[in-house]
Amino acid sequence: YYEYFKPAKITKAFDAASRIAKKLHDEKLVDVIVLLSHNSFNRNVDWAETVPWVNVVVSGHSHAKTPEPIEVSNAGQPAYVVESKEWGQFLGELTLIVDKKNRQVVMKNYQLHPVSSDLAEDPKVAEMVREQDLILERRHGKDVTRDHVGDCADEMPHDDHKEGLLGNAAADAYRASANAQIGMESVQLIGVGISSGSLSTMDVYNISPHIYSPLQD
């Protein structure tokens, strides 16, 4: 993905994070160090132990659900790793007790709040979503979030770790559209699962969003 970030350059993440965290701690610039890491969950647990003075790692990428934080030790203090599954299904809330005098940080409580359709919309966020939907509608000449391009007879969930109907369907689609003899898909590159019922253009696009290239759009 280096092409996406030019002219920025990607350095070794662990070395950079360690250097920054040490500076923040040694120069007493902050009371709490939180590391946001879109790496595998196991790697993030390792970094919670080894990036100096980290108190919390908010983890992404693995779509893991942590009903309780994973607690490790870092510089003689507890460090916590949390991840709230995927696609906005949960909102994680972690509360810390910070002893500034003794420079100690411990967890007070932690919750995963389910995000469901019965929650009231935030008007400001809803307006931002509506504006983006209008941009898509103008670009494509129709409302791609609510149109009807097909139907799914059954649930087709996405799982990063095993073969499933969704990955097989994607591979079959590639093979058919290219008039090829073989179609292949890495399940970890599937975007989201689909529910039974009507499908929109956006639903279908989100199955394989990683083929997107900003250089071609």
VOPAGU-2260 file (C-alpha; in pm, 1 decimal, decimal comma):
REM VOPAGU-2260
SITE   aa  ch    i         X         Y         Z
SITE  TYR   A    0       0,0       0,0       0,0
SITE  TYR   A    1     296,3     235,9     -19,3
SITE  GLU   A    2     152,2     402,1    -329,9
SITE  TYR   A    3    -145,2     521,0    -123,9
SITE  PHE   A    4      74,1     708,8     123,4
SITE  LYS   A    5     318,2     893,8    -101,3
SITE  PRO   A    6     504,3    1115,8     -30,2
SITE  ALA   A    7     491,5     983,1     326,4
SITE  LYS   A    8     716,5     690,5     411,0
SITE  ILE   A    9     628,9     402,5     642,5
SITE  THR   A   10     892,6     323,3     903,1
SITE  LYS   A   11     920,6      26,9    1139,8
SITE  ALA   A   12     613,9      71,8    1357,2
SITE  PHE   A   13     751,1     -85,8    1675,1
SITE  ASP   A   14    1068,0     123,9    1671,2
SITE  ALA   A   15     876,0     445,4    1603,0
SITE  ALA   A   16     614,0     375,3    1870,7
SITE  SER   A   17     881,9     286,1    2126,7
SITE  ARG   A   18    1075,8     604,0    2056,4
SITE  ILE   A   19     766,8     824,8    2090,1
SITE  ALA   A   20     636,4     647,0    2402,3
SITE  LYS   A   21     973,3     677,2    2576,1
SITE  LYS   A   22     989,0    1049,1    2498,8
SITE  LEU   A   23     635,7    1104,5    2629,7
SITE  HIS   A   24     717,0     924,6    2953,5
SITE  ASP   A   25    1069,8    1052,0    3018,2
SITE  GLU   A   26     979,2    1416,4    2955,4
SITE  LYS   A   27     654,9    1384,7    3155,5
SITE  LEU   A   28     448,0    1511,8    2864,0
SITE  VAL   A   29     142,4    1294,7    2936,7
SITE  ASP   A   30     -23,4    1101,7    3218,4
SITE  VAL   A   31    -151,9     810,0    3007,1
SITE  ILE   A   32     -15,7     649,4    2688,9
SITE  VAL   A   33    -272,1     484,8    2460,8
SITE  LEU   A   34    -150,4     299,1    2152,4
SITE  LEU   A   35    -392,1     264,0    1858,9
SITE  SER   A   36    -277,5     -30,8    1649,3
SITE  HIS   A   37    -431,9    -181,6    1335,6
SITE  ASN   A   38    -225,3    -499,4    1355,8
SITE  SER   A   39    -311,4    -855,0    1451,5
SITE  PHE   A   40    -451,0    -900,8    1802,0
SITE  ASN   A   41    -161,9   -1123,1    1915,4
SITE  ARG   A   42      91,5    -868,3    1794,7
SITE  ASN   A   43     -93,5    -592,8    1978,4
SITE  VAL   A   44     -77,9    -798,2    2299,3
SITE  ASP   A   45     299,2    -830,9    2247,2
SITE  TRP   A   46     328,7    -456,3    2194,2
SITE  ALA   A   47     130,0    -387,2    2511,7
SITE  GLU   A   48     413,4    -564,7    2694,1
SITE  THR   A   49     709,1    -432,7    2498,7
SITE  VAL   A   50     642,4     -75,1    2379,6
SITE  PRO   A   51     774,2     108,4    2687,6
SITE  TRP   A   52     529,7     272,0    2928,3
SITE  VAL   A   53     215,0     190,6    2729,2
SITE  ASN   A   54     -99,3     177,8    2944,4
SITE  VAL   A   55    -362,5      75,4    2688,7
SITE  VAL   A   56    -360,3     -73,8    2340,0
SITE  VAL   A   57    -679,7     -20,4    2140,6
SITE  SER   A   58    -656,1    -300,7    1887,0
SITE  GLY   A   59    -800,7    -334,8    1538,1
SITE  HIS   A   60    -768,2    -562,4    1236,6
SITE  SER   A   61    -843,3    -904,3    1388,5
SITE  HIS   A   62   -1212,7    -823,8    1455,9
SITE  ALA   A   63   -1169,8    -971,6    1804,5
SITE  LYS   A   64   -1430,1    -917,6    2075,2
SITE  THR   A   65   -1290,4    -864,9    2425,5
SITE  PRO   A   66   -1569,3    -888,0    2686,5
SITE  GLU   A   67   -1287,9    -826,9    2936,1
SITE  PRO   A   68    -958,0    -651,3    2860,3
SITE  ILE   A   69    -648,7    -863,8    2816,8
SITE  GLU   A   70    -417,1    -756,7    3098,4
SITE  VAL   A   71     -39,0    -779,9    3069,3
SITE  SER   A   72     251,7    -617,1    3252,0
SITE  ASN   A   73     451,3    -322,1    3119,8
SITE  ALA   A   74     727,4    -153,5    3320,2
SITE  GLY   A   75     584,9    -299,0    3642,1
SITE  GLN   A   76     233,5    -170,3    3574,7
SITE  PRO   A   77     -75,0    -329,7    3419,9
SITE  ALA   A   78    -137,8    -263,3    3051,6
SITE  TYR   A   79    -470,8    -341,7    2886,4
SITE  VAL   A   80    -558,5    -457,7    2534,3
SITE  VAL   A   81    -913,7    -408,8    2406,1
SITE  GLU   A   82   -1090,9    -464,0    2074,5
SITE  SER   A   83   -1461,3    -417,5    1996,8
SITE  LYS   A   84   -1520,2    -679,4    1727,3
SITE  GLU   A   85   -1607,5    -527,3    1385,6
SITE  TRP   A   86   -1812,9    -288,3    1172,5
SITE  GLY   A   87   -1949,9     -82,0    1459,8
SITE  GLN   A   88   -2127,6    -371,3    1630,9
SITE  PHE   A   89   -2000,9    -255,8    1971,3
SITE  LEU   A   90   -1873,7      63,6    2131,6
SITE  GLY   A   91   -1602,4      -3,8    2386,8
SITE  GLU   A   92   -1581,6     209,0    2700,6
SITE  LEU   A   93   -1269,8     184,9    2917,0
SITE  THR   A   94   -1237,8     398,8    3231,9
SITE  LEU   A   95    -900,0     439,8    3399,5
SITE  ILE   A   96    -788,9     561,1    3741,4
SITE  VAL   A   97    -487,2     787,3    3698,4
SITE  ASP   A   98    -260,3     859,8    3995,6
SITE  LYS   A   99     -57,9    1153,5    3865,5
SITE  LYS   A  100     156,8    1182,3    4176,6
SITE  ASN   A  101     284,3     824,6    4161,2
SITE  ARG   A  102     243,6     794,3    3784,1
SITE  GLN   A  103      25,8     486,1    3810,2
SITE  VAL   A  104    -265,4     390,1    3584,3
SITE  VAL   A  105    -514,0     110,6    3656,8
SITE  MET   A  106    -846,9      10,6    3507,4
SITE  LYS   A  107   -1164,7     116,8    3688,2
SITE  ASN   A  108   -1416,2     -52,3    3458,8
SITE  TYR   A  109   -1473,8    -164,6    3103,0
SITE  GLN   A  110   -1786,0    -230,5    2895,9
SITE  LEU   A  111   -1881,3    -328,1    2543,7
SITE  HIS   A  112   -2200,7    -146,8    2449,2
SITE  PRO   A  113   -2402,6    -314,8    2169,2
SITE  VAL   A  114   -2484,9     -81,2    1880,5
SITE  SER   A  115   -2834,2    -172,4    1762,3
SITE  SER   A  116   -3103,3     -21,3    1541,7
SITE  ASP   A  117   -3312,5      89,9    1841,0
SITE  LEU   A  118   -3052,1     348,9    1942,7
SITE  ALA   A  119   -3144,8     706,5    1859,9
SITE  GLU   A  120   -2944,9     862,8    1576,9
SITE  ASP   A  121   -2711,4    1149,0    1650,0
SITE  PRO   A  122   -2846,7    1432,5    1429,7
SITE  LYS   A  123   -2502,0    1567,8    1339,6
SITE  VAL   A  124   -2362,6    1228,1    1246,4
SITE  ALA   A  125   -2682,0    1141,1    1054,2
SITE  GLU   A  126   -2642,9    1461,1     851,1
SITE  MET   A  127   -2279,8    1376,8     772,3
SITE  VAL   A  128   -2387,2    1032,4     649,7
SITE  ARG   A  129   -2665,0    1186,1     439,4
SITE  GLU   A  130   -2417,6    1426,2     275,8
SITE  GLN   A  131   -2187,3    1138,6     181,5
SITE  ASP   A  132   -2482,7     938,3      45,2
SITE  LEU   A  133   -2573,8    1233,4    -177,7
SITE  ILE   A  134   -2216,4    1251,4    -309,3
SITE  LEU   A  135   -2236,4     881,8    -401,4
SITE  GLU   A  136   -2578,1     931,3    -560,9
SITE  ARG   A  137   -2451,1    1216,1    -778,6
SITE  ARG   A  138   -2143,8    1015,0    -879,3
SITE  HIS   A  139   -2334,0     699,9    -976,9
SITE  GLY   A  140   -2665,8     847,3   -1089,6
SITE  LYS   A  141   -2867,9     652,4    -833,5
SITE  ASP   A  142   -2890,6     582,1    -461,3
SITE  VAL   A  143   -2644,8     290,8    -438,5
SITE  THR   A  144   -2713,3     247,1     -66,2
SITE  ARG   A  145   -3082,7     166,9    -111,6
SITE  ASP   A  146   -3123,6      36,0    -467,5
SITE  HIS   A  147   -3204,1    -326,9    -543,7
SITE  VAL   A  148   -2958,7    -533,6    -746,3
SITE  GLY   A  149   -3033,8    -881,6    -615,8
SITE  ASP   A  150   -3148,1   -1099,7    -329,5
SITE  CYS   A  151   -2974,6   -1334,8     -89,4
SITE  ALA   A  152   -3166,2   -1644,8      17,4
SITE  ASP   A  153   -2967,0   -1707,7     335,8
SITE  GLU   A  154   -2724,4   -1548,6     580,9
SITE  MET   A  155   -2366,9   -1541,2     447,6
SITE  PRO   A  156   -2147,7   -1431,9     740,3
SITE  HIS   A  157   -1783,6   -1336,0     701,0
SITE  ASP   A  158   -1511,5   -1515,2     895,5
SITE  ASP   A  159   -1146,0   -1413,7     859,4
SITE  HIS   A  160   -1022,1   -1754,2     966,2
SITE  LYS   A  161   -1199,6   -2022,3     765,4
SITE  GLU   A  162   -1351,1   -2104,0     429,6
SITE  GLY   A  163   -1717,1   -2013,6     393,3
SITE  LEU   A  164   -2000,7   -1958,4     149,0
SITE  LEU   A  165   -1919,2   -1591,5     103,2
SITE  GLY   A  166   -1556,1   -1644,2      -0,4
SITE  ASN   A  167   -1657,9   -1926,3    -233,7
SITE  ALA   A  168   -1927,5   -1709,0    -391,4
SITE  ALA   A  169   -1672,9   -1429,7    -446,3
SITE  ALA   A  170   -1426,3   -1669,9    -608,0
SITE  ASP   A  171   -1702,4   -1806,1    -833,8
SITE  ALA   A  172   -1796,1   -1449,3    -931,6
SITE  TYR   A  173   -1437,1   -1366,7   -1027,0
SITE  ARG   A  174   -1412,3   -1680,9   -1234,9
SITE  ALA   A  175   -1742,1   -1618,4   -1413,1
SITE  SER   A  176   -1681,3   -1247,7   -1482,6
SITE  ALA   A  177   -1332,4   -1316,1   -1621,8
SITE  ASN   A  178   -1444,8   -1624,6   -1815,8
SITE  ALA   A  179   -1162,7   -1809,8   -1640,2
SITE  GLN   A  180   -1125,1   -2170,2   -1535,8
SITE  ILE   A  181   -1013,7   -2092,9   -1180,8
SITE  GLY   A  182   -1117,2   -1821,9    -935,0
SITE  MET   A  183    -939,5   -1760,1    -601,7
SITE  GLU   A  184   -1007,1   -1540,9    -298,4
SITE  SER   A  185    -832,3   -1484,9      34,0
SITE  VAL   A  186   -1104,9   -1482,7     298,7
SITE  GLN   A  187    -916,7   -1217,9     495,0
SITE  LEU   A  188    -971,7    -976,7     205,6
SITE  ILE   A  189   -1349,5   -1018,4     213,3
SITE  GLY   A  190   -1504,2    -702,3     353,9
SITE  VAL   A  191   -1832,1    -789,0     523,3
SITE  GLY   A  192   -2089,8   -1064,6     532,1
SITE  ILE   A  193   -2437,8   -1022,7     386,3
SITE  SER   A  194   -2779,6   -1085,9     536,1
SITE  SER   A  195   -3071,0   -1260,7     374,7
SITE  GLY   A  196   -3304,5   -1039,0     174,7
SITE  SER   A  197   -3262,6    -751,2     -65,9
SITE  LEU   A  198   -2911,7    -643,5    -169,1
SITE  SER   A  199   -2803,9    -294,0    -271,9
SITE  THR   A  200   -2507,2    -195,7    -486,2
SITE  MET   A  201   -2329,0     -93,2    -165,7
SITE  ASP   A  202   -2394,9    -432,7      -4,9
SITE  VAL   A  203   -2232,3    -607,8    -300,3
SITE  TYR   A  204   -1942,1    -360,9    -319,0
SITE  ASN   A  205   -1863,8    -406,8      50,6
SITE  ILE   A  206   -1803,8    -778,1      -2,4
SITE  SER   A  207   -1481,4    -697,8    -188,7
SITE  PRO   A  208   -1387,9    -337,7    -105,8
SITE  HIS   A  209   -1013,4    -400,2    -117,2
SITE  ILE   A  210   -1000,9    -397,0    -495,4
SITE  TYR   A  211   -1052,1     -20,1    -474,3
SITE  SER   A  212    -764,4     190,8    -602,9
SITE  PRO   A  213    -758,2     570,0    -557,4
SITE  LEU   A  214    -537,5     589,7    -866,6
SITE  GLN   A  215    -818,8     453,1   -1083,3
SITE  ASP   A  216   -1128,9     611,9    -926,0
